[in-house]
Amino acid sequence: MLCITLAFGLSPVSANDARGGLVDFQRVNAAALRSAEAVARGLLPDGRREGSEWVAKPPHRESTGLGSFKVSLTKGVWSDFKTGDRGGDLVSLAAFVAGVSQREAALRLADLLGVDPFQ
């Protein structure tokens, strides 16, 4: 089983990564979606699976319970229904949670998932 940990937010990848090149976001997102529950659990560890969704506490605001922050484990789309923050894939979720760029999030996810992130 794949383990994505909170270290995701702690290991920066240089924007001038020595590997260089254009990031293949579609490839990284496809790999993340294949392990969607592990990715969601690693990024939002206080959550739980409810059907085909990961329901969690919002990562950037105080909340006493689960419910307003959801991630589709089949499509990768996510939303905080209280604030309107949302995204269309797991790379954008990782970027939102870690407070990094989409490129940085894609590189980190690719590294954790063992995927070549470049075109």
PyMOL CGO cylinders between C-alpha atoms (Angstrom):
from pymol import cmd
from pymol.cgo import CYLINDER

trace = [
    CYLINDER, 0.00, 0.00, 0.00, 1.27, 3.43, -0.91, 0.3, 1, 1, 1, 1, 1, 1,
    CYLINDER, 1.27, 3.43, -0.91, 1.97, 5.76, 1.98, 0.3, 1, 1, 1, 1, 1, 1,
    CYLINDER, 1.97, 5.76, 1.98, 1.83, 9.51, 1.37, 0.3, 1, 1, 1, 1, 1, 1,
    CYLINDER, 1.83, 9.51, 1.37, 2.81, 11.31, 4.54, 0.3, 1, 1, 1, 1, 1, 1,
    CYLINDER, 2.81, 11.31, 4.54, 2.68, 14.81, 5.92, 0.3, 1, 1, 1, 1, 1, 1,
    CYLINDER, 2.68, 14.81, 5.92, 6.33, 15.07, 4.88, 0.3, 1, 1, 1, 1, 1, 1,
    CYLINDER, 6.33, 15.07, 4.88, 4.83, 16.06, 1.52, 0.3, 1, 1, 1, 1, 1, 1,
    CYLINDER, 4.83, 16.06, 1.52, 4.68, 19.63, 2.78, 0.3, 1, 1, 1, 1, 1, 1,
    CYLINDER, 4.68, 19.63, 2.78, 8.18, 19.55, 4.21, 0.3, 1, 1, 1, 1, 1, 1,
    CYLINDER, 8.18, 19.55, 4.21, 10.42, 18.50, 1.34, 0.3, 1, 1, 1, 1, 1, 1,
    CYLINDER, 10.42, 18.50, 1.34, 10.71, 21.31, -1.19, 0.3, 1, 1, 1, 1, 1, 1,
    CYLINDER, 10.71, 21.31, -1.19, 11.70, 20.64, -4.76, 0.3, 1, 1, 1, 1, 1, 1,
    CYLINDER, 11.70, 20.64, -4.76, 13.65, 23.39, -6.46, 0.3, 1, 1, 1, 1, 1, 1,
    CYLINDER, 13.65, 23.39, -6.46, 11.75, 25.30, -9.13, 0.3, 1, 1, 1, 1, 1, 1,
    CYLINDER, 11.75, 25.30, -9.13, 14.95, 24.87, -11.14, 0.3, 1, 1, 1, 1, 1, 1,
    CYLINDER, 14.95, 24.87, -11.14, 14.93, 21.12, -10.55, 0.3, 1, 1, 1, 1, 1, 1,
    CYLINDER, 14.93, 21.12, -10.55, 18.03, 19.61, -12.13, 0.3, 1, 1, 1, 1, 1, 1,
    CYLINDER, 18.03, 19.61, -12.13, 15.80, 17.28, -14.13, 0.3, 1, 1, 1, 1, 1, 1,
    CYLINDER, 15.80, 17.28, -14.13, 14.17, 20.31, -15.81, 0.3, 1, 1, 1, 1, 1, 1,
    CYLINDER, 14.17, 20.31, -15.81, 11.60, 20.09, -18.54, 0.3, 1, 1, 1, 1, 1, 1,
    CYLINDER, 11.60, 20.09, -18.54, 7.88, 20.53, -18.84, 0.3, 1, 1, 1, 1, 1, 1,
    CYLINDER, 7.88, 20.53, -18.84, 5.77, 18.79, -16.22, 0.3, 1, 1, 1, 1, 1, 1,
    CYLINDER, 5.77, 18.79, -16.22, 3.24, 16.29, -17.56, 0.3, 1, 1, 1, 1, 1, 1,
    CYLINDER, 3.24, 16.29, -17.56, 0.40, 17.20, -15.20, 0.3, 1, 1, 1, 1, 1, 1,
    CYLINDER, 0.40, 17.20, -15.20, -1.93, 14.68, -16.85, 0.3, 1, 1, 1, 1, 1, 1,
    CYLINDER, -1.93, 14.68, -16.85, 0.49, 11.81, -16.12, 0.3, 1, 1, 1, 1, 1, 1,
    CYLINDER, 0.49, 11.81, -16.12, 1.01, 12.88, -12.50, 0.3, 1, 1, 1, 1, 1, 1,
    CYLINDER, 1.01, 12.88, -12.50, -2.72, 13.35, -11.94, 0.3, 1, 1, 1, 1, 1, 1,
    CYLINDER, -2.72, 13.35, -11.94, -3.49, 9.94, -13.47, 0.3, 1, 1, 1, 1, 1, 1,
    CYLINDER, -3.49, 9.94, -13.47, -0.97, 8.28, -11.13, 0.3, 1, 1, 1, 1, 1, 1,
    CYLINDER, -0.97, 8.28, -11.13, -2.35, 10.20, -8.14, 0.3, 1, 1, 1, 1, 1, 1,
    CYLINDER, -2.35, 10.20, -8.14, -5.90, 9.21, -9.05, 0.3, 1, 1, 1, 1, 1, 1,
    CYLINDER, -5.90, 9.21, -9.05, -4.91, 5.53, -9.13, 0.3, 1, 1, 1, 1, 1, 1,
    CYLINDER, -4.91, 5.53, -9.13, -3.86, 5.99, -5.47, 0.3, 1, 1, 1, 1, 1, 1,
    CYLINDER, -3.86, 5.99, -5.47, -6.46, 8.63, -4.63, 0.3, 1, 1, 1, 1, 1, 1,
    CYLINDER, -6.46, 8.63, -4.63, -7.34, 7.36, -1.17, 0.3, 1, 1, 1, 1, 1, 1,
    CYLINDER, -7.34, 7.36, -1.17, -3.68, 7.16, -0.09, 0.3, 1, 1, 1, 1, 1, 1,
    CYLINDER, -3.68, 7.16, -0.09, -3.03, 10.65, -1.48, 0.3, 1, 1, 1, 1, 1, 1,
    CYLINDER, -3.03, 10.65, -1.48, -6.10, 12.08, 0.27, 0.3, 1, 1, 1, 1, 1, 1,
    CYLINDER, -6.10, 12.08, 0.27, -5.24, 10.32, 3.52, 0.3, 1, 1, 1, 1, 1, 1,
    CYLINDER, -5.24, 10.32, 3.52, -1.68, 11.63, 3.42, 0.3, 1, 1, 1, 1, 1, 1,
    CYLINDER, -1.68, 11.63, 3.42, -2.69, 15.21, 2.67, 0.3, 1, 1, 1, 1, 1, 1,
    CYLINDER, -2.69, 15.21, 2.67, -5.75, 15.26, 4.93, 0.3, 1, 1, 1, 1, 1, 1,
    CYLINDER, -5.75, 15.26, 4.93, -5.01, 12.72, 7.69, 0.3, 1, 1, 1, 1, 1, 1,
    CYLINDER, -5.01, 12.72, 7.69, -7.94, 13.74, 9.92, 0.3, 1, 1, 1, 1, 1, 1,
    CYLINDER, -7.94, 13.74, 9.92, -10.43, 12.63, 7.29, 0.3, 1, 1, 1, 1, 1, 1,
    CYLINDER, -10.43, 12.63, 7.29, -12.24, 9.44, 6.46, 0.3, 1, 1, 1, 1, 1, 1,
    CYLINDER, -12.24, 9.44, 6.46, -13.71, 7.67, 3.47, 0.3, 1, 1, 1, 1, 1, 1,
    CYLINDER, -13.71, 7.67, 3.47, -17.44, 8.05, 2.94, 0.3, 1, 1, 1, 1, 1, 1,
    CYLINDER, -17.44, 8.05, 2.94, -18.50, 6.15, -0.16, 0.3, 1, 1, 1, 1, 1, 1,
    CYLINDER, -18.50, 6.15, -0.16, -16.49, 7.50, -3.08, 0.3, 1, 1, 1, 1, 1, 1,
    CYLINDER, -16.49, 7.50, -3.08, -15.36, 10.64, -1.20, 0.3, 1, 1, 1, 1, 1, 1,
    CYLINDER, -15.36, 10.64, -1.20, -12.70, 11.58, 1.33, 0.3, 1, 1, 1, 1, 1, 1,
    CYLINDER, -12.70, 11.58, 1.33, -14.33, 13.87, 3.91, 0.3, 1, 1, 1, 1, 1, 1,
    CYLINDER, -14.33, 13.87, 3.91, -11.89, 15.88, 6.02, 0.3, 1, 1, 1, 1, 1, 1,
    CYLINDER, -11.89, 15.88, 6.02, -11.35, 18.88, 8.23, 0.3, 1, 1, 1, 1, 1, 1,
    CYLINDER, -11.35, 18.88, 8.23, -10.37, 21.89, 6.12, 0.3, 1, 1, 1, 1, 1, 1,
    CYLINDER, -10.37, 21.89, 6.12, -6.58, 22.29, 6.03, 0.3, 1, 1, 1, 1, 1, 1,
    CYLINDER, -6.58, 22.29, 6.03, -6.48, 26.11, 6.32, 0.3, 1, 1, 1, 1, 1, 1,
    CYLINDER, -6.48, 26.11, 6.32, -9.22, 27.02, 8.76, 0.3, 1, 1, 1, 1, 1, 1,
    CYLINDER, -9.22, 27.02, 8.76, -10.47, 25.97, 12.16, 0.3, 1, 1, 1, 1, 1, 1,
    CYLINDER, -10.47, 25.97, 12.16, -13.30, 23.48, 12.10, 0.3, 1, 1, 1, 1, 1, 1,
    CYLINDER, -13.30, 23.48, 12.10, -14.62, 21.20, 14.79, 0.3, 1, 1, 1, 1, 1, 1,
    CYLINDER, -14.62, 21.20, 14.79, -15.82, 18.48, 12.48, 0.3, 1, 1, 1, 1, 1, 1,
    CYLINDER, -15.82, 18.48, 12.48, -15.84, 16.81, 9.14, 0.3, 1, 1, 1, 1, 1, 1,
    CYLINDER, -15.84, 16.81, 9.14, -18.20, 17.61, 6.35, 0.3, 1, 1, 1, 1, 1, 1,
    CYLINDER, -18.20, 17.61, 6.35, -17.48, 20.79, 4.44, 0.3, 1, 1, 1, 1, 1, 1,
    CYLINDER, -17.48, 20.79, 4.44, -14.19, 19.66, 2.83, 0.3, 1, 1, 1, 1, 1, 1,
    CYLINDER, -14.19, 19.66, 2.83, -14.54, 16.79, 0.37, 0.3, 1, 1, 1, 1, 1, 1,
    CYLINDER, -14.54, 16.79, 0.37, -12.40, 15.06, -2.23, 0.3, 1, 1, 1, 1, 1, 1,
    CYLINDER, -12.40, 15.06, -2.23, -13.84, 12.79, -4.93, 0.3, 1, 1, 1, 1, 1, 1,
    CYLINDER, -13.84, 12.79, -4.93, -11.77, 9.61, -4.93, 0.3, 1, 1, 1, 1, 1, 1,
    CYLINDER, -11.77, 9.61, -4.93, -12.98, 8.73, -8.43, 0.3, 1, 1, 1, 1, 1, 1,
    CYLINDER, -12.98, 8.73, -8.43, -12.48, 12.10, -10.16, 0.3, 1, 1, 1, 1, 1, 1,
    CYLINDER, -12.48, 12.10, -10.16, -9.95, 13.91, -7.96, 0.3, 1, 1, 1, 1, 1, 1,
    CYLINDER, -9.95, 13.91, -7.96, -12.05, 17.08, -7.74, 0.3, 1, 1, 1, 1, 1, 1,
    CYLINDER, -12.05, 17.08, -7.74, -12.22, 18.69, -4.31, 0.3, 1, 1, 1, 1, 1, 1,
    CYLINDER, -12.22, 18.69, -4.31, -13.99, 21.54, -2.56, 0.3, 1, 1, 1, 1, 1, 1,
    CYLINDER, -13.99, 21.54, -2.56, -14.31, 23.39, 0.71, 0.3, 1, 1, 1, 1, 1, 1,
    CYLINDER, -14.31, 23.39, 0.71, -18.02, 24.09, 0.56, 0.3, 1, 1, 1, 1, 1, 1,
    CYLINDER, -18.02, 24.09, 0.56, -17.80, 26.78, 3.26, 0.3, 1, 1, 1, 1, 1, 1,
    CYLINDER, -17.80, 26.78, 3.26, -15.15, 28.96, 1.62, 0.3, 1, 1, 1, 1, 1, 1,
    CYLINDER, -15.15, 28.96, 1.62, -15.61, 28.08, -2.04, 0.3, 1, 1, 1, 1, 1, 1,
    CYLINDER, -15.61, 28.08, -2.04, -11.99, 26.92, -2.41, 0.3, 1, 1, 1, 1, 1, 1,
    CYLINDER, -11.99, 26.92, -2.41, -11.93, 24.09, -4.95, 0.3, 1, 1, 1, 1, 1, 1,
    CYLINDER, -11.93, 24.09, -4.95, -9.89, 22.35, -7.59, 0.3, 1, 1, 1, 1, 1, 1,
    CYLINDER, -9.89, 22.35, -7.59, -10.20, 19.91, -10.43, 0.3, 1, 1, 1, 1, 1, 1,
    CYLINDER, -10.20, 19.91, -10.43, -7.51, 17.34, -9.59, 0.3, 1, 1, 1, 1, 1, 1,
    CYLINDER, -7.51, 17.34, -9.59, -5.23, 15.93, -6.91, 0.3, 1, 1, 1, 1, 1, 1,
    CYLINDER, -5.23, 15.93, -6.91, -2.22, 18.04, -7.95, 0.3, 1, 1, 1, 1, 1, 1,
    CYLINDER, -2.22, 18.04, -7.95, -4.24, 21.17, -7.21, 0.3, 1, 1, 1, 1, 1, 1,
    CYLINDER, -4.24, 21.17, -7.21, -5.30, 19.65, -3.87, 0.3, 1, 1, 1, 1, 1, 1,
    CYLINDER, -5.30, 19.65, -3.87, -1.66, 18.96, -2.97, 0.3, 1, 1, 1, 1, 1, 1,
    CYLINDER, -1.66, 18.96, -2.97, -0.69, 22.52, -3.98, 0.3, 1, 1, 1, 1, 1, 1,
    CYLINDER, -0.69, 22.52, -3.98, -3.53, 23.97, -1.90, 0.3, 1, 1, 1, 1, 1, 1,
    CYLINDER, -3.53, 23.97, -1.90, -2.76, 21.90, 1.20, 0.3, 1, 1, 1, 1, 1, 1,
    CYLINDER, -2.76, 21.90, 1.20, 1.03, 22.46, 1.05, 0.3, 1, 1, 1, 1, 1, 1,
    CYLINDER, 1.03, 22.46, 1.05, 0.81, 26.10, -0.06, 0.3, 1, 1, 1, 1, 1, 1,
    CYLINDER, 0.81, 26.10, -0.06, 3.06, 25.55, -3.06, 0.3, 1, 1, 1, 1, 1, 1,
    CYLINDER, 3.06, 25.55, -3.06, 2.80, 26.01, -6.84, 0.3, 1, 1, 1, 1, 1, 1,
    CYLINDER, 2.80, 26.01, -6.84, 1.13, 23.43, -9.06, 0.3, 1, 1, 1, 1, 1, 1,
    CYLINDER, 1.13, 23.43, -9.06, 4.54, 22.53, -10.51, 0.3, 1, 1, 1, 1, 1, 1,
    CYLINDER, 4.54, 22.53, -10.51, 6.04, 22.01, -7.07, 0.3, 1, 1, 1, 1, 1, 1,
    CYLINDER, 6.04, 22.01, -7.07, 3.06, 19.89, -6.00, 0.3, 1, 1, 1, 1, 1, 1,
    CYLINDER, 3.06, 19.89, -6.00, 3.24, 17.78, -9.18, 0.3, 1, 1, 1, 1, 1, 1,
    CYLINDER, 3.24, 17.78, -9.18, 6.98, 17.16, -8.71, 0.3, 1, 1, 1, 1, 1, 1,
    CYLINDER, 6.98, 17.16, -8.71, 6.49, 16.14, -5.07, 0.3, 1, 1, 1, 1, 1, 1,
    CYLINDER, 6.49, 16.14, -5.07, 3.57, 13.84, -5.88, 0.3, 1, 1, 1, 1, 1, 1,
    CYLINDER, 3.57, 13.84, -5.88, 5.44, 12.28, -8.80, 0.3, 1, 1, 1, 1, 1, 1,
    CYLINDER, 5.44, 12.28, -8.80, 8.41, 11.59, -6.54, 0.3, 1, 1, 1, 1, 1, 1,
    CYLINDER, 8.41, 11.59, -6.54, 6.20, 9.99, -3.87, 0.3, 1, 1, 1, 1, 1, 1,
    CYLINDER, 6.20, 9.99, -3.87, 4.29, 7.96, -6.47, 0.3, 1, 1, 1, 1, 1, 1,
    CYLINDER, 4.29, 7.96, -6.47, 7.39, 6.87, -8.38, 0.3, 1, 1, 1, 1, 1, 1,
    CYLINDER, 7.39, 6.87, -8.38, 6.32, 8.46, -11.67, 0.3, 1, 1, 1, 1, 1, 1,
    CYLINDER, 6.32, 8.46, -11.67, 8.38, 10.40, -14.20, 0.3, 1, 1, 1, 1, 1, 1,
    CYLINDER, 8.38, 10.40, -14.20, 6.76, 13.86, -14.09, 0.3, 1, 1, 1, 1, 1, 1,
    CYLINDER, 6.76, 13.86, -14.09, 8.28, 15.18, -17.30, 0.3, 1, 1, 1, 1, 1, 1,
    CYLINDER, 8.28, 15.18, -17.30, 7.03, 15.16, -20.89, 0.3, 1, 1, 1, 1, 1, 1,
]
cmd.load_cgo(trace, "trace")
